[in-house]
């Protein structure tokens, strides 16, 4: 919330830096709105991103409590002044928005707005949003607007940088979606290979058992026991892959709950004991939580599919102002330098990229016969 007006280059710089710190679209929108309201010392600010159906895909406000916002009701439509900013693509500075002929009213719970400053956010020729402020905190001339030409110029500068920040955030989210799609494709291919091999072995073993039933019932019984084992392994492979392919519930449940759920399912699906403990970690930015989840999934995949581990431990803890994820197994281990020279990575490159991409770091400790520990650390938590 605003703590009073700020002016000068330092205030503008602070607002622009705040916008550049975020990668999630929703976070960028909130920062733009809060920065604009503080910079121009207005009582209310809002930013709407239009959809293709005459409404808004997203609408973010500042200066209104959550309770007030719920009471106001559904998102506004593209009518009146909002439509003018979006479709005429020009700034609007009004002494009293309620007296403008385009004004069409608002819900009963909506706060009263008087003087008004709004303008479109543009990416080239495309209008990607409408940003507006209302109720400037200052003495107002009789019948005049509290917002000045200087305010309009300042908001225009902010809107230009908001367009850049919003476009970058959209590109980041699109890139993340492509990465997730690639991972799902990889997992689907892996599922096909693993289960197909098991089913092929299952079919051959069943055929062998059928051929031996009359001639050698004892051997036929052994083959049928092998059929049961192979069927169980195929079911385990299928369950584990389905867990990884299922969309994660980070937005709803958060990192701790999502990791706990996935570890619980993996513990049931594999013969290895898989455990999870968490201590003191608060909610992290969405990008960091997703990176940590993906690193945990890759490390668990390696431990359960390749190491022969009997026990895998996943921990998430707060340590000296950082959040630390650790995946430890008692499997066969490996020599990291040898793996690199052989051109095999076991997903280590992608894990390091994910960690560095959110300002963190990844360390790997392993040796033949001594298991492996993957640790990812990010600021915050």
C-alpha positions as CSV (number, residue, x, y, z in Angstrom):
1,X,0.0,0.0,0.0
2,X,1.1,3.6,-0.6
3,X,2.9,5.4,2.1
4,X,2.7,8.9,0.6
5,X,3.9,10.6,-2.6
6,X,7.4,10.1,-3.9
7,X,9.0,12.2,-6.6
8,X,12.0,12.6,-8.8
9,X,14.3,10.2,-10.6
10,X,14.8,7.9,-7.6
11,X,11.0,7.2,-7.4
12,X,10.7,6.4,-11.1
13,X,13.8,4.2,-10.9
14,X,12.4,2.4,-7.9
15,X,9.2,1.7,-9.7
16,X,10.9,0.4,-12.9
17,X,13.3,-1.8,-10.9
18,X,10.3,-3.3,-9.0
19,X,8.6,-4.2,-12.3
20,X,11.8,-5.9,-13.6
21,X,12.1,-8.2,-10.6
22,X,9.1,-10.3,-11.4
23,X,8.6,-13.0,-14.0
24,X,5.0,-14.1,-13.3
25,X,2.4,-12.1,-15.2
26,X,0.2,-11.6,-12.1
27,X,3.1,-10.4,-10.0
28,X,4.1,-7.9,-12.8
29,X,0.5,-6.5,-13.0
30,X,0.4,-6.0,-9.2
31,X,3.7,-4.3,-9.2
32,X,2.8,-1.9,-12.0
33,X,-0.4,-0.9,-10.3
34,X,1.1,-0.4,-6.9
35,X,4.1,1.5,-8.4
36,X,1.7,3.8,-10.4
37,X,-0.5,4.6,-7.4
38,X,2.5,5.4,-5.1
39,X,4.3,7.4,-7.7
40,X,1.4,9.7,-8.5
41,X,-0.1,9.6,-5.0
42,X,-3.6,8.4,-6.0
43,X,-6.2,6.8,-3.8
44,X,-7.0,4.0,-6.3
45,X,-5.2,2.4,-9.2
46,X,-6.2,-0.5,-11.6
47,X,-4.9,-2.3,-14.6
48,X,-7.0,-4.5,-16.9
49,X,-5.7,-6.9,-19.5
50,X,-8.4,-7.4,-22.2
51,X,-9.6,-10.8,-23.4
52,X,-11.1,-11.5,-26.9
53,X,-14.7,-11.5,-25.7
54,X,-15.4,-7.9,-24.7
55,X,-14.2,-8.3,-21.1
56,X,-11.0,-8.6,-19.1
57,X,-8.8,-11.7,-18.8
58,X,-7.2,-10.1,-15.8
59,X,-8.0,-7.0,-13.7
60,X,-5.7,-5.9,-10.8
61,X,-6.5,-3.1,-8.3
62,X,-4.6,-1.3,-5.6
63,X,-6.2,0.7,-2.8
64,X,-9.2,-1.6,-2.5
65,X,-9.3,-4.3,0.2
66,X,-9.9,-8.0,-0.7
67,X,-13.3,-7.7,1.1
68,X,-14.3,-4.6,-0.9
69,X,-13.1,-6.3,-4.2
70,X,-15.3,-9.4,-3.5
71,X,-18.3,-7.1,-2.7
72,X,-17.9,-5.2,-6.0
73,X,-18.6,-8.4,-8.0
74,X,-17.5,-9.7,-11.4
75,X,-14.8,-8.2,-13.5
76,X,-15.8,-5.1,-15.4
77,X,-16.6,-5.2,-19.1
78,X,-14.9,-3.0,-21.8
79,X,-17.4,-0.2,-21.6
80,X,-17.3,3.6,-21.1
81,X,-13.9,5.0,-20.3
82,X,-12.2,1.6,-20.2
83,X,-13.4,1.0,-23.8
84,X,-12.1,4.4,-24.8
85,X,-8.6,3.7,-23.5
86,X,-8.5,0.3,-25.1
87,X,-10.1,1.0,-28.5
88,X,-9.2,4.7,-29.1
89,X,-5.7,4.1,-27.6
90,X,-5.3,7.5,-26.1
91,X,-4.9,9.0,-22.6
92,X,-7.9,10.2,-20.7
93,X,-7.6,12.9,-18.0
94,X,-10.9,13.9,-16.4
95,X,-11.9,16.3,-13.6
96,X,-14.8,14.0,-12.7
97,X,-15.2,10.6,-14.4
98,X,-18.9,10.5,-13.3
99,X,-19.8,13.6,-15.4
100,X,-18.2,12.2,-18.6
101,X,-20.9,11.3,-21.1
102,X,-19.3,7.9,-21.6
103,X,-19.7,7.0,-17.9
104,X,-22.0,4.1,-17.4
105,X,-22.1,3.7,-13.6
106,X,-20.6,1.0,-11.4
107,X,-21.8,-1.5,-8.8
108,X,-23.1,-0.3,-5.5
109,X,-20.1,-1.5,-3.5
110,X,-17.7,0.3,-5.9
111,X,-15.8,3.2,-4.3
112,X,-16.5,6.7,-5.6
113,X,-14.1,7.9,-8.2
114,X,-13.8,11.5,-9.1
115,X,-10.7,12.9,-10.9
116,X,-9.3,10.3,-13.3
117,X,-6.1,9.6,-15.3
118,X,-5.9,6.6,-17.6
119,X,-4.0,5.5,-20.6
120,X,-3.5,2.3,-22.7
121,X,-0.4,0.0,-22.3
122,X,0.8,-0.7,-25.8
123,X,3.2,-3.2,-27.3
124,X,3.8,-1.7,-30.7
125,X,0.4,-1.3,-32.3
126,X,-1.3,-3.7,-30.0
127,X,-3.1,-2.5,-26.8
128,X,-2.3,-5.1,-24.2
129,X,-3.8,-3.3,-21.2
130,X,-5.5,-0.2,-19.7
131,X,-3.9,1.5,-16.7
132,X,-5.8,4.1,-14.7
133,X,-5.6,6.1,-11.5
134,X,-8.3,7.9,-9.6
135,X,-8.7,10.4,-6.7
136,X,-5.4,12.3,-6.7
137,X,-4.5,13.1,-3.1
138,X,-4.0,16.9,-3.4
139,X,-6.0,20.2,-3.4
140,X,-7.9,20.4,-6.6
141,X,-8.7,23.5,-8.6
142,X,-12.4,24.4,-8.8
143,X,-13.9,22.1,-11.5
144,X,-10.4,20.9,-12.4
145,X,-8.5,17.7,-12.3
146,X,-6.0,16.9,-9.7
147,X,-3.8,15.0,-12.2
148,X,-1.5,17.3,-14.2
149,X,0.2,17.0,-17.6
150,X,3.3,16.1,-15.7
151,X,1.5,13.2,-14.1
152,X,0.3,12.1,-17.5
153,X,3.8,12.2,-18.9
154,X,5.1,10.2,-15.9
155,X,2.4,7.6,-16.2
156,X,3.1,7.3,-19.9
157,X,6.8,6.5,-19.1
158,X,5.7,3.9,-16.6
159,X,3.2,2.4,-19.1
160,X,6.0,2.1,-21.7
161,X,8.1,0.1,-19.3
162,X,5.1,-1.8,-18.1
163,X,4.6,-3.0,-21.6
164,X,8.1,-4.3,-21.7
165,X,7.8,-6.0,-18.3
166,X,4.4,-7.5,-19.2
167,X,5.7,-8.8,-22.5
168,X,8.8,-10.3,-20.9
169,X,6.6,-12.0,-18.3
170,X,4.4,-13.5,-21.0
171,X,7.4,-14.8,-22.9
172,X,8.7,-16.3,-19.7
173,X,5.5,-18.1,-19.0
174,X,5.3,-19.3,-22.6
175,X,8.8,-20.6,-22.3
176,X,8.0,-22.4,-19.1
177,X,4.9,-24.0,-20.8
178,X,7.1,-25.2,-23.6
179,X,9.6,-26.7,-21.1
180,X,6.7,-28.5,-19.3
181,X,5.4,-29.8,-22.6
182,X,8.9,-31.1,-23.5
183,X,9.1,-32.8,-20.1
184,X,5.7,-34.4,-20.5
185,X,6.7,-35.6,-24.0
186,X,9.9,-37.1,-22.5
187,X,8.0,-38.8,-19.8
188,X,5.4,-40.2,-22.2
189,X,8.2,-41.6,-24.3
190,X,9.8,-43.1,-21.3
191,X,6.5,-44.6,-20.1
192,X,6.0,-46.1,-23.5
193,X,9.5,-47.7,-23.6
194,X,9.4,-49.0,-20.0
195,X,5.9,-50.4,-20.0
196,X,6.2,-51.8,-23.6
197,X,9.3,-53.8,-22.5
198,X,7.6,-55.2,-19.5
199,X,4.5,-56.1,-21.5
200,X,6.6,-57.8,-24.2
201,X,8.4,-59.9,-21.5
202,X,5.0,-60.6,-19.9
203,X,3.6,-61.9,-23.2
204,X,6.6,-64.2,-23.8
205,X,6.6,-65.5,-20.3
206,X,2.9,-66.3,-20.5
207,X,3.3,-68.1,-23.8
208,X,6.1,-70.2,-22.2
209,X,3.9,-71.0,-19.3
210,X,1.1,-72.1,-21.6
211,X,3.4,-74.4,-23.5
212,X,4.7,-76.0,-20.3
213,X,1.3,-76.6,-18.5
214,X,0.8,-80.1,-19.7
215,X,4.5,-81.2,-20.1
216,X,6.1,-79.7,-17.0
217,X,3.6,-78.2,-14.5
218,X,6.4,-77.3,-12.1
219,X,8.2,-75.1,-14.6
220,X,4.9,-73.7,-15.7
221,X,4.2,-72.6,-12.2
222,X,7.5,-70.8,-12.0
223,X,6.8,-69.0,-15.3
224,X,3.4,-67.9,-14.0
225,X,5.1,-66.5,-10.9
226,X,7.3,-64.5,-13.2
227,X,4.2,-63.3,-15.0
228,X,2.9,-61.9,-11.7
229,X,6.2,-60.2,-11.0
230,X,6.4,-58.6,-14.4
231,X,2.8,-57.4,-14.2
232,X,3.5,-55.8,-10.8
233,X,6.6,-54.0,-12.2
234,X,4.6,-52.7,-15.2
235,X,2.0,-51.4,-12.9
236,X,4.7,-49.6,-10.8
237,X,6.2,-48.0,-13.9
238,X,2.8,-46.8,-15.0
239,X,1.8,-45.3,-11.6
240,X,5.2,-43.5,-11.3
241,X,4.9,-42.1,-14.8
242,X,1.3,-41.0,-14.3
243,X,2.3,-39.1,-11.2
244,X,5.0,-37.1,-13.1
245,X,2.7,-36.5,-16.0
246,X,-0.2,-35.2,-13.9
247,X,-0.3,-31.4,-13.7
248,X,1.2,-30.3,-10.3
249,X,-0.9,-28.5,-7.8
250,X,1.6,-25.8,-6.9
251,X,-0.8,-22.9,-7.4
252,X,-3.4,-24.5,-5.1
253,X,-1.3,-26.5,-2.6
254,X,2.2,-25.0,-2.6
255,X,5.6,-26.7,-2.8
256,X,5.5,-28.5,0.6
257,X,2.1,-30.2,0.1
258,X,2.9,-31.0,-3.6
259,X,6.2,-32.7,-2.7
260,X,4.7,-34.6,0.2
261,X,1.9,-36.0,-2.1
262,X,4.3,-37.0,-4.9
263,X,6.8,-38.7,-2.4
264,X,3.9,-40.6,-0.8
265,X,2.8,-42.0,-4.2
266,X,6.3,-42.9,-5.2
267,X,6.9,-44.6,-1.9
268,X,3.8,-46.8,-2.6
269,X,4.8,-47.4,-6.3
270,X,8.4,-48.5,-5.7
271,X,10.1,-51.1,-3.5
272,X,12.5,-48.4,-2.2
273,X,11.5,-46.5,0.9
274,X,10.8,-42.9,-0.1
275,X,10.4,-40.3,2.7
276,X,9.8,-36.5,2.9
277,X,10.4,-34.0,5.8
278,X,10.0,-30.3,5.8
279,X,11.0,-27.7,8.4
280,X,10.3,-24.0,8.5
281,X,10.0,-23.2,4.8
282,X,7.6,-20.4,3.9
283,X,6.0,-19.9,0.5
284,X,8.5,-19.0,-2.2
285,X,8.0,-17.2,-5.5
286,X,6.2,-19.4,-8.0
287,X,9.2,-19.7,-10.3
288,X,11.4,-20.9,-7.5
289,X,8.8,-23.4,-6.3
290,X,8.4,-24.9,-9.7
291,X,12.2,-25.1,-10.2
292,X,12.6,-26.9,-6.9
293,X,9.8,-29.3,-7.7
294,X,11.3,-30.2,-11.1
295,X,14.7,-30.7,-9.6
296,X,13.2,-33.0,-6.9
297,X,11.4,-35.0,-9.6
298,X,14.6,-35.4,-11.7
299,X,16.6,-36.4,-8.7
300,X,13.9,-38.9,-7.5
301,X,13.8,-40.3,-11.1
302,X,17.5,-41.0,-11.1
303,X,17.5,-42.5,-7.6
304,X,14.5,-44.8,-8.2
305,X,15.2,-45.9,-11.8
306,X,19.0,-46.0,-12.0
307,X,20.7,-46.2,-8.6
308,X,19.2,-49.4,-7.1
309,X,18.6,-47.4,-3.9
310,X,16.7,-49.0,-1.0
311,X,16.0,-45.7,0.7
312,X,15.5,-42.2,-0.7
313,X,15.1,-39.2,1.6
314,X,13.7,-35.8,0.4
315,X,14.0,-32.8,2.8
316,X,13.0,-29.2,2.5
317,X,14.3,-26.8,5.1
318,X,15.1,-23.2,5.9
319,X,18.8,-22.4,6.5
320,X,20.4,-19.0,7.0
321,X,17.8,-17.1,5.0
322,X,17.7,-19.7,2.2
323,X,15.4,-22.6,1.2
324,X,17.3,-25.8,0.8
325,X,16.0,-28.9,-1.0
326,X,18.0,-32.2,-0.5
327,X,17.4,-35.6,-2.2
328,X,19.6,-38.3,-0.7
329,X,19.7,-42.0,-1.7
330,X,21.8,-45.0,-0.6
331,X,22.2,-46.4,-4.1
332,X,25.1,-47.3,-6.2
333,X,26.4,-43.7,-6.6
334,X,28.7,-42.5,-9.4
335,X,31.8,-40.5,-10.0
336,X,30.6,-37.0,-11.2
337,X,33.7,-36.3,-13.2
338,X,33.5,-39.6,-15.0
339,X,29.9,-39.0,-15.9
340,X,30.8,-35.7,-17.4
341,X,33.7,-37.1,-19.4
342,X,31.5,-39.9,-20.7
343,X,28.9,-37.4,-22.0
344,X,26.2,-38.7,-19.6
345,X,24.5,-36.2,-17.4
346,X,21.7,-38.0,-15.5
347,X,19.7,-34.7,-15.8
348,X,22.4,-32.8,-13.9
349,X,22.7,-30.1,-16.6
350,X,19.0,-29.4,-16.6
351,X,18.9,-29.4,-12.8
352,X,21.8,-26.9,-12.6
353,X,20.0,-24.7,-15.3
354,X,16.8,-24.7,-13.3
355,X,18.6,-23.7,-10.1
356,X,20.6,-20.9,-11.7
357,X,17.6,-19.7,-13.5
358,X,15.9,-18.7,-10.3
359,X,19.0,-17.3,-8.6
360,X,20.0,-20.5,-6.8
361,X,22.7,-23.1,-7.0
362,X,22.9,-26.9,-7.2
363,X,25.5,-29.2,-5.6
364,X,26.0,-32.9,-6.2
365,X,27.8,-35.3,-3.9
366,X,28.3,-38.9,-5.0
367,X,30.9,-41.7,-5.2
368,X,30.7,-45.3,-6.4
369,X,29.0,-47.4,-3.7
370,X,28.3,-44.4,-1.4
371,X,25.0,-43.1,-2.7
372,X,24.1,-39.6,-4.0
373,X,23.0,-36.3,-2.5
374,X,21.5,-33.6,-4.7
375,X,21.1,-30.2,-3.0
376,X,19.4,-27.1,-4.4
377,X,19.5,-23.8,-2.5
378,X,17.6,-20.6,-3.3
379,X,17.4,-17.3,-1.5
380,X,14.2,-16.8,0.6
381,X,12.1,-19.3,2.4
